[in-house]
Amino acid sequence: MKIEFNDLSIIHNEIKDEINKSINKTISENKYILSDQVDRFEREFSKYCNAKYAIGCGNGYDALFLAIKSLNLRKNAKVIVPAMTYAATSFAVVNAGLKLELVDVDKNGLIDLEQIEQAIDSSTKLVMPVHLYGQAVNMKKVKKISKKHNLKIIEDCAQAHGGYDNHSNQKLGCLGDIACYSFYPGKNLGAFGDAGAMVTNNKKLYNKLKAFRALGSMQKYHHDNYGVNSRLDELQAAILRIKLKKLDKWNASRKKIGIYYLNNINFNDDFRAINTTKNSVYHIFNLIVPQRKKFVNFMSDQKIPTVMHYPRSINQHKLLKEQFSNKKFINAEEIAAHSVSIPIFPQMKKEEIDYVISKINHFISKN
C-alpha cells in the first residue's frame, strides 16, 4: 500500500465541478483584481471567524508583515515570538524593522505562557502566538498578559483555520488585534496557489490594512499612504469560497483521524505525540521520535511519506544563530531534532490509517 502525505487530488475531485464553474464564471466576467469574488470571500470568511472584517492578501507571510506594519510600532520595538514556528513568523518581524524576542514552547509546540511574562520589558510592544499544527494557544491567558503589559496581539492562524480557543470557547481569529491566515494549497483551507488573509474587529486597522495591501490606495490612483502590492487574486477567492463551505466537515474528519492515531499508536515515554491538545484541527500530526533518521527510512520503505515540521527552531537558522547564541530553547530544539509528521488528510481511508498505525507500532516494538 502506498500512502499520500496529503492527497489534495481527492479533496479537489470532490468539488471539481463547482470549482470549474466558478473559475469559468470569473473569467467570463473579466474581473480579476479586488472585485466581487474577493469582496464576497472577505465577508464570508470574517463571518466564519466570528470577526467583523477580513482583508485578503497575497500569502500568509504578507498577512503577517502587513499586520505588524499596520500597528505603527516604533522602530526596534520588541516582538515576542515562539522559537518553534515556520520562518515566516519571525522574518515578518525582522523585515518590519522590529526586534525579535524568542521564547520557548511547551511540549506540544505552543508558546510557553510563563516565558512570555519573563521576556517582557519596557520595549516589548507585541506578542505573536502561533496556533501550531492546528492547536490553539490559550488566548484567554495571552489576552490577560497583554492587557497587563499593554501589548498588541497578532495571532498566527496559518495552521488553525476553524480552530477554537479551549479556554474561552471562542473561534480563533477574533481574539487578538489581528489574526493572520495562509491559504497555501496544503492548509486545512487551501487555495490553488499562494493566498492569505488578515482578520480583525478593529475598523481603523481594517481600513489601514485594506489600503496597505494595495499600495496605500483605497481609491484607484489615489495613494494617501505608502503600501505594498499584495492582493488576493479573484480566482483564488472564488476557489476559497467553495472550499470554505466544506471546511468544518474536513476539520471534523481530521479530528477523527487525529484522535484515532492518539488512541491506537502504542506511545511510550520516548516515542510520543506532540499534537495532543483538546479541539486541535490537526493540520499536522506530529510525533517525537528518538531515532528519527531510522524511523523516516523505515516509513519510506513501507511507502509512507513523512515530513519534518520543522527541522530547525527559529534560533537555529543561520541568520539568527548569533543573536540567540546565549539562549537555550529546550522544547523547540527537541521538536526540531526529533519531530516527524505522518499522513493526515480529510479523505484518508480507514485501511490507510490502520496501515500507518500498524507500521509505526511495529517500529516501536522493535526499537
Stockholm file with secondary structure:
# STOCKHOLM 1.0

chainA/1-367         MKIEFNDLSIIHNEIKDEINKSINKTISENKYILSDQVDRFEREFSKYCNAKYAIGCGNGYDALFLAIKSLNLRKNAKVIVPAMTYAATSFAVVNAGLKLELVDVDKNGLIDLEQIEQAIDSSTKLVMPVHLYGQAVNMKKVKKISKKHNLKIIEDCAQAHGGYDNHSNQKLGCLGDIACYSFYPGKNLGAFGDAGAMVTNNKKLYNKLKAFRALGSMQKYHHDNYGVNSRLDELQAAILRIKLKKLDKWNASRKKIGIYYLNNINFNDDFRAINTTKNSVYHIFNLIVPQRKKFVNFMSDQKIPTVMHYPRSINQHKLLKEQFSNKKFINAEEIAAHSVSIPIFPQMKKEEIDYVISKINHFISKN
#=GR chainA/1-367 SS CCCCSSCHHHHHHHTHHHHHHHHHHHHHHTCCBSSHHHHHHHHHHHHHTTCSEEEEESCHHHHHHHHHHHTCCCTTCEEEEESSSCHHHHHHHHHTTCEEEEECBCTTSCBCHHHHHHHCCTTEEEECCBCGGGCCCCHHHHHHHHHHHTCEEEEECTTCTTCBCTTTCCBTTSSSSEEEEECCTTSSSCCSSCCEEEEESCHHHHHHHHHHTBTTEEETTEECSCCCBCCCBHHHHHHHHHHHTTHHHHHHHHHHHHHHHHHHSCCCSSSEESCCSTTCCCSCEEEECTTHHHHHHHHHHTTCCCBCSCSSCGGGSTTTTTTTTTCCCHHHHHHHHHEEEECCCTTCCHHHHHHHHHHHHHHHHHC
#=GC SS_cons         CCCCSSCHHHHHHHTHHHHHHHHHHHHHHTCCBSSHHHHHHHHHHHHHTTCSEEEEESCHHHHHHHHHHHTCCCTTCEEEEESSSCHHHHHHHHHTTCEEEEECBCTTSCBCHHHHHHHCCTTEEEECCBCGGGCCCCHHHHHHHHHHHTCEEEEECTTCTTCBCTTTCCBTTSSSSEEEEECCTTSSSCCSSCCEEEEESCHHHHHHHHHHTBTTEEETTEECSCCCBCCCBHHHHHHHHHHHTTHHHHHHHHHHHHHHHHHHSCCCSSSEESCCSTTCCCSCEEEECTTHHHHHHHHHHTTCCCBCSCSSCGGGSTTTTTTTTTCCCHHHHHHHHHEEEECCCTTCCHHHHHHHHHHHHHHHHHC
//
